[in-house]
Amino acid sequence: MLEKALADFRDGVVSLGGLGAIGYGRIGDFEVAEESGTWLKIPEKKLPEDSVQCGERYRFSSDPATRFEKEKIYYPHYFLKPSDEDVRRETRLVSHVYQEDTDGKTRLLTGTIRCRLTTEGPIFIPDTDDPKEDYFQMEIEGHKSYGFFRINEQVAIPGSSIRGMVSSVFEALTNSCFRVFDQKRYLSRSTKPDPRELEKYLPGKVKRIDNKWVLLELEDIFRLPLYDLKDVGPKSLDSAYGLEKFKNEKRFRLKKIENAVAFNKKMAGYAKHTREFLKNNYTETELGKILRGEMKVWFTIGHKPNSAHDNDKIALLTKKTNKRAKSGFIKFTGPSMVNIKADASNSDCEECRFDMKSEDKDGLIFHNAIECRPSQKKEYPRPVLKCVKEAVEYTMIKRCEQVFSEGKKPPRSYSIPDKSRRQYNGILKDNRDNTEHIPSFFRNRMKNKELSDEDLVYFRYKGKKVTNIAPVRVSR
């Protein structure tokens, strides 16, 4: 096969290269190195007499240059003239298998495909989640260096890299269309949207007024530290971080690590304040309303973005009487964001002390270990909750909830069309269906199964109408 392939390249049957920096074109001729002659035998050229040698092809004149007129639109397509007769589509989908249901109606068969992927050679799939990180620490200006793609710290091949290949083979095998989507629904598997897409959305609060759905635009979103502790297990934060392990790092890296540790200590102080303030200033009934986003809270800005933590805006709860206080609503999504290690039979982590099937929150959900953030290519220590249940290790990396702040002026309102509401409900259903394998305790807390009064959401609008609604992104 290799000999035939090389012969095709030599004879100009196929091209080399892509359309990128490597170039694109054919080769005129080549010869085999002497050391390869013993095992690599390229067949002689067997071209028809009227064929054009590869080297001759470049002597032909190119097509005349096309002149384009300004302000005219040119489409790079060739359109075939439609048939003079009416085009009739098939009344039944080609090559789909039908069956008669118990009610006498004929329906398409549905099912799943189980297959195994075996790699026959080297493979590399870059993890481009954070292109700013230099995985191999080459520190070359303008050169991006990625690690292999990982899910829950395990090397993996993303489904998006496999789906097209499998469906193409299936469609060719069955002469059918494998992808059949409902155009009235959004397809979504996560309530953690792309941050770049998130910039196009606004925070809002759903209200039902006179039997009509509207969205009230809110001002901003702040992080609310909740899960960090001053002491991690039996150790204080100073001893738990063990900075001596980083002492051989370069100065600029060591400074970043020290900044991260200092910020973690500050976050632990904020989290302690949040827990004590909620406990000491509200009744159990009021606390329930607050965590459902139905009752206002007041806060000051405890931390603003800076050079070390550009995107951190931290809310510090306070009383209404504070002259600097801003008002807002807490969006509580629960522990969420958990990494699962299936085989942890030899783990030295403590036993999970809560019911995995419960969604109830209690005082045991605090960080108890220090490790490096799995989402980052370099080591930046931070606190996590780490525990084992039935030989499965769970690591909760989340540390904050969120506060949606109100502005000083009355909020602008936008009407919610039925289409936008149905699409949002479809996203919630998809998320529930696709997270059933995760223990209930670690699932995203959803107050309602459908869009409801008092819900906190993200949205986009056009004119005075909402065009898209998205669930609130799970806070870090």
C-alpha positions in Angstrom: 0.0 0.0 0.0 2.8 2.4 0.8 4.5 1.7 -2.5 1.3 2.4 -4.4 0.7 5.6 -2.5 4.2 6.9 -3.2 3.7 6.1 -6.8 0.5 8.1 -6.9 2.4 11.1 -5.4 5.2 10.7 -8.0 2.8 10.5 -10.9 0.8 13.6 -9.9 -2.4 11.6 -9.2 -2.8 13.1 -5.8 -1.6 16.4 -4.2 0.5 17.1 -1.1 -0.1 19.6 1.7 -3.1 21.6 2.9 -4.2 25.1 2.3 -2.3 26.5 5.3 1.3 27.4 5.9 2.6 24.1 4.6 1.5 24.9 1.0 -0.4 22.8 -1.5 0.5 21.2 -4.9 1.9 18.2 -6.7 5.5 17.0 -7.1 7.3 16.4 -10.3 9.4 13.4 -9.4 11.3 11.8 -6.5 13.8 9.0 -5.9 14.1 6.5 -3.1 17.2 6.7 -0.8 19.7 3.9 -1.2 19.1 2.5 2.3 15.4 2.1 1.6 15.9 0.3 -1.8 16.1 -3.1 -0.3 12.5 -3.2 1.0 10.8 -0.3 -0.8 10.0 -1.1 -4.5 8.2 1.8 -6.3 6.4 0.5 -9.4 7.4 1.9 -12.8 5.3 4.8 -14.3 2.4 3.5 -16.3 0.7 6.6 -17.7 -1.3 6.7 -21.0 0.5 8.2 -24.0 -1.9 11.2 -24.0 -1.5 12.0 -20.3 0.3 15.1 -19.1 3.4 14.6 -16.9 3.2 16.4 -13.6 6.1 18.7 -14.5 4.3 19.7 -17.8 1.2 20.9 -16.0 2.7 24.1 -14.8 3.4 25.2 -18.4 -0.3 25.8 -19.2 -1.6 29.3 -18.9 -3.7 30.2 -15.9 -7.3 31.3 -16.2 -7.8 34.9 -17.0 -8.0 37.2 -14.0 -11.6 37.9 -12.9 -12.5 41.5 -12.4 -15.0 42.3 -9.6 -17.1 45.3 -9.5 -17.5 47.3 -6.3 -20.7 47.1 -4.2 -21.8 43.9 -6.0 -22.3 40.5 -4.3 -20.6 37.5 -5.7 -21.6 34.0 -4.6 -18.9 31.2 -4.9 -21.6 28.7 -5.8 -22.9 27.1 -9.0 -26.7 26.9 -9.1 -28.4 24.2 -11.2 -31.6 25.2 -13.0 -34.6 23.7 -11.2 -36.6 21.0 -12.9 -39.5 22.1 -15.1 -41.6 19.4 -13.4 -42.8 19.4 -9.8 -40.2 17.8 -7.4 -42.0 15.2 -5.3 -40.4 14.0 -2.1 -40.6 10.4 -0.8 -43.7 9.8 1.3 -41.6 7.5 3.5 -38.0 8.2 4.6 -35.5 6.1 2.6 -34.2 3.0 4.3 -35.8 3.6 7.7 -37.3 0.6 9.5 -40.9 0.9 10.6 -42.8 -1.1 13.1 -46.5 -1.2 14.1 -47.1 0.0 17.7 -49.6 -1.5 20.1 -52.0 1.3 19.2 -51.9 0.3 15.6 -49.9 3.3 14.4 -46.7 2.8 12.4 -43.6 4.4 13.9 -39.9 4.6 13.2 -37.6 2.3 15.2 -35.3 4.0 17.6 -32.3 2.8 19.5 -28.7 3.3 20.5 -25.4 2.2 19.0 -22.6 0.8 21.2 -19.2 0.6 19.6 -15.5 0.5 20.7 -12.9 2.8 19.3 -9.4 1.4 19.0 -6.4 3.6 18.1 -4.1 1.9 15.6 -1.4 4.6 15.8 -0.3 7.8 17.6 -3.0 10.3 18.3 -3.0 13.8 19.8 -6.0 15.9 20.7 -4.9 19.3 22.2 -6.7 20.7 25.3 -7.4 24.3 24.2 -9.6 25.2 27.1 -7.1 27.8 28.3 -4.7 28.8 25.5 -2.9 31.2 27.8 -1.3 28.4 29.7 2.0 26.9 28.3 1.6 23.2 29.2 5.2 22.3 28.6 6.6 25.6 29.9 8.6 26.3 26.8 8.0 30.1 27.2 8.5 30.8 23.6 6.9 34.1 22.4 3.9 33.4 20.3 4.2 29.6 20.5 1.2 27.8 22.0 1.9 24.6 23.8 -1.0 22.3 24.8 -1.4 19.2 26.8 -3.6 16.3 25.8 -7.4 16.7 26.1 -8.7 15.5 29.5 -12.0 14.9 31.2 -11.9 14.7 35.0 -8.1 14.6 34.8 -8.3 11.4 32.6 -6.9 11.4 29.0 -9.9 11.2 26.7 -11.2 11.7 23.2 -14.1 14.2 23.1 -17.4 13.0 21.7 -17.4 15.7 19.2 -14.3 14.2 17.6 -16.0 10.8 17.2 -19.7 11.6 16.5 -19.2 12.7 12.9 -17.1 9.7 12.0 -19.6 7.2 13.5 -22.7 8.9 12.0 -21.1 9.1 8.6 -20.4 5.4 8.6 -23.8 4.6 9.8 -25.5 6.7 7.2 -23.5 5.1 4.4 -24.2 1.6 5.7 -28.0 2.1 6.0 -28.5 4.7 3.3 -30.3 6.9 5.8 -30.1 10.2 7.7 -28.8 9.5 11.1 -29.3 13.0 12.6 -33.0 13.9 13.1 -33.4 16.9 15.4 -36.5 18.7 16.6 -36.2 22.2 15.2 -38.4 23.6 18.0 -35.8 22.8 20.7 -32.3 23.7 21.6 -29.8 20.9 22.1 -27.8 21.5 25.3 -25.9 19.3 27.7 -24.5 21.8 30.2 -25.5 24.8 32.2 -22.0 26.1 31.9 -22.0 28.1 28.7 -18.9 29.4 26.9 -17.7 32.5 28.7 -17.3 34.3 25.3 -20.9 33.5 24.5 -21.9 34.6 28.0 -20.7 38.1 27.3 -23.6 38.5 24.9 -26.1 37.8 27.7 -27.5 40.0 30.4 -28.6 38.9 34.0 -32.3 39.1 34.6 -35.2 38.1 36.9 -38.3 36.5 35.5 -41.7 37.9 36.6 -45.2 36.9 35.7 -47.4 40.0 35.7 -51.1 39.9 34.8 -50.6 36.4 33.3 -47.8 37.7 31.1 -44.1 36.7 31.2 -41.5 39.4 31.4 -37.8 39.6 32.2 -36.4 42.4 34.3 -32.9 43.4 33.5 -30.5 43.4 36.4 -27.2 45.3 36.7 -24.3 42.9 37.3 -23.2 39.5 38.7 -20.9 39.0 41.7 -19.3 35.9 43.3 -20.4 35.1 46.8 -17.7 32.9 48.6 -19.4 30.2 50.7 -17.5 26.9 50.9 -13.9 27.8 51.9 -12.6 27.3 55.4 -9.9 29.0 57.4 -8.5 25.6 58.3 -8.3 22.7 55.9 -8.7 19.4 57.8 -6.4 19.4 60.9 -4.1 22.0 59.3 -4.2 25.8 59.0 -4.1 27.3 55.6 -0.4 28.3 56.0 0.7 24.8 56.7 -1.8 23.1 54.3 -0.5 24.8 51.2 3.1 23.6 51.7 4.7 26.4 49.7 8.1 24.7 50.1 7.2 22.4 47.2 7.3 25.5 44.9 10.5 27.0 46.2 12.5 26.0 43.1 10.1 27.7 40.7 11.2 30.7 38.8 10.5 34.1 40.4 7.6 35.2 38.2 5.9 31.8 38.8 6.5 31.8 42.5 5.0 35.3 42.7 1.8 34.0 41.0 1.6 31.1 43.4 2.0 33.4 46.4 -0.7 35.7 45.0 -3.0 32.7 44.6 -2.4 31.5 48.1 -3.0 35.0 49.5 -6.2 35.3 47.6 -7.4 31.8 48.8 -6.9 33.0 52.4 -8.9 36.1 51.7 -11.7 34.0 50.1 -11.8 31.8 53.2 -12.4 34.9 55.3 -15.1 36.0 53.0 -16.8 32.6 53.0 -16.8 32.5 56.8 -18.4 36.0 56.9 -21.1 34.8 54.4 -22.0 31.7 56.4 -22.1 33.6 59.8 -24.1 36.5 58.3 -26.8 34.3 56.8 -27.0 32.2 60.0 -27.2 35.2 62.4 -29.4 37.6 60.5 -32.2 35.5 59.0 -34.8 33.0 60.1 -34.9 29.6 58.5 -38.0 30.7 56.5 -36.2 33.8 55.3 -33.0 31.9 54.5 -35.1 29.5 52.3 -36.4 32.5 50.3 -33.0 34.0 50.0 -31.4 30.8 48.6 -34.3 30.5 46.1 -33.6 34.1 44.9 -37.0 35.3 46.1 -35.8 37.7 48.8 -33.3 40.6 48.5 -29.9 40.7 50.2 -27.5 43.7 50.6 -23.8 43.6 50.0 -20.7 45.7 49.5 -17.9 44.9 47.0 -15.3 43.0 49.0 -12.9 42.6 46.1 -12.6 44.3 42.7 -10.7 43.0 39.6 -7.0 43.5 39.7 -3.9 42.4 37.8 -3.7 39.1 39.8 -7.4 38.1 39.5 -8.9 40.0 36.5 -12.4 38.6 36.6 -13.1 38.4 40.3 -15.9 40.6 41.7 -16.6 39.5 45.2 -19.8 40.3 47.2 -19.6 40.8 50.9 -23.0 40.6 52.6 -24.0 43.4 54.9 -27.1 45.1 56.4 -29.6 47.3 54.5 -28.6 50.3 56.7 -25.0 50.3 55.3 -24.8 53.4 53.1 -22.5 51.7 50.6 -24.8 48.7 50.3 -26.1 47.4 46.9 -29.2 45.2 46.7 -29.5 41.9 44.8 -30.6 38.3 44.8 -28.5 35.2 45.5 -28.5 32.5 42.8 -27.8 29.2 44.6 -26.9 26.2 42.5 -25.4 24.0 45.2 -22.2 22.0 45.2 -22.3 21.3 41.5 -19.0 21.1 39.6 -17.7 17.8 40.7 -14.9 15.7 39.2 -15.5 11.9 39.5 -12.7 9.3 39.7 -14.3 5.9 39.1 -11.6 3.7 40.6 -10.5 5.1 44.0 -10.3 1.9 46.0 -6.8 2.9 47.2 -7.7 6.5 47.9 -6.7 7.9 51.3 -9.5 10.5 51.2 -12.1 10.6 54.0 -15.5 9.0 53.6 -18.3 11.2 52.2 -20.4 12.1 55.2 -23.6 13.0 53.3 -26.4 11.2 51.5 -25.5 11.0 47.8 -29.2 10.7 46.9 -30.2 13.9 48.7 -30.4 17.4 47.5 -30.5 18.8 51.0 -27.6 21.1 52.0 -26.0 20.9 55.4 -22.9 22.2 57.2 -20.6 19.3 56.1 -20.1 20.7 52.6 -16.9 22.6 53.1 -13.4 22.2 51.6 -11.2 19.7 53.4 -8.1 19.4 51.1 -5.7 21.4 49.0 -4.9 20.5 45.5 -4.2 22.2 42.1 -7.0 23.3 39.9 -7.7 20.5 37.4 -8.7 23.1 34.8 -5.3 24.7 34.8 -2.2 23.4 33.1 0.1 24.8 35.9 -0.1 24.2 39.6 -2.0 26.8 41.5 -3.1 25.4 44.8 -6.6 26.0 46.1 -9.0 24.3 48.6 -11.5 21.6 47.5 -13.9 19.1 49.0 -12.5 15.6 48.5 -14.1 12.4 49.7 -14.8 8.7 48.7 -18.0 6.8 48.6 -18.2 3.1 47.6 -14.7 3.2 45.9 -15.6 6.4 43.9 -13.7 9.6 44.6 -15.5 12.9 44.4 -13.8 16.3 44.2 -15.9 19.4 44.4 -13.9 22.4 43.1 -16.6 25.0 43.4 -16.2 27.7 46.1 -18.8 30.4 45.4 -22.4 31.1 44.6 -23.5 34.2 42.8 -25.4 37.5 43.5 -27.4 39.3 40.8 -27.2 43.0 41.7 -29.9 45.6 41.1 -29.2 49.0 39.7 -30.3 52.3 41.2 -32.7 53.0 38.4 -36.0 51.0 37.8 -35.1 47.9 35.7 -36.0 47.7 32.0 -38.5 45.0 31.2 -38.8 42.7 28.1 -41.6 40.5 27.1 -40.9 36.7 26.9 -42.4 35.1 23.8 -43.7 31.5 24.1 -40.9 30.3 21.7 -38.2 31.5 24.1 -39.9 30.0 27.1 -40.2 26.6 25.3 -36.6 26.7 24.3 -35.4 27.4 27.8 -37.6 24.6 29.2 -36.0 22.2 26.6 -32.5 23.2 27.9 -33.6 22.4 31.5 -35.0 19.0 30.4 -31.8 18.1 28.5 -29.7 19.0 31.5 -31.8 16.8 33.8 -31.7 13.9 31.4 -28.0 14.1 30.8 -26.9 14.3 34.5 -28.8 11.4 35.9 -25.5 9.4 36.3 -24.2 12.1 38.8 -25.3 11.6 42.4 -28.2 13.9 43.3 -26.2 15.8 45.9 -23.7 17.0 43.3 -26.2 18.0 40.6 -27.0 21.6 39.8 -29.9 22.8 42.0 -32.8 23.8 39.8 -35.6 25.5 41.7 -38.2 24.5 39.0 -38.4 22.2 36.1 -39.7 25.0 33.9 -39.3 28.7 33.6 -41.1 30.2 36.7 -41.8 33.4 38.5 -38.8 34.8 40.4 -36.2 32.7 38.4 -32.8 34.3 37.9 -31.5 33.7 34.3 -29.3 35.0 31.5 -31.0 36.5 28.4 -30.6 38.3 25.2 -33.1 40.6 23.6 -34.0 42.5 20.4 -36.2 45.5 20.6 -38.6 44.9 23.6 -38.7 41.1 23.3 -36.5 38.4 24.7 -34.8 36.3 22.0 -32.9 33.7 24.1 -32.9 32.6 27.7 -30.1 30.5 29.3 -29.6 28.9 32.7 -27.2 30.7 35.1 -23.6 29.6 34.7 -22.4 27.5 37.6 -20.0 29.7 39.6 -16.4 28.7 40.2 
